[in-house]
Amino acid sequence: MPCRSRYGSRAGQTMIEYLIIAAMLLATVPVMAVFLRALRQQSARTLELAASEYP
């Protein structure tokens, strides 16, 4: 039976958990960019309507 270190499998699990969280955080960047673009487009439309000279 091979001698395992005290934290062998736990350290591997922790590394995988950190990688999953890092991937999730990196995945949120493009989603936030899409939301920001949509918000800016909506703001431009609202400003254009408010600035129109329609009676």
BELMO-V640849 format. One record per helix or strand. SS is the DSSP state (H for helix, E for strand). FROM is the first residue (numbers start at 1). TO is the last residue. If there is no record, write none. Layout:
BEGIN
SS|FROM|TO  SS|FROM|TO
END
This chain:
BEGIN
H|8|51
END
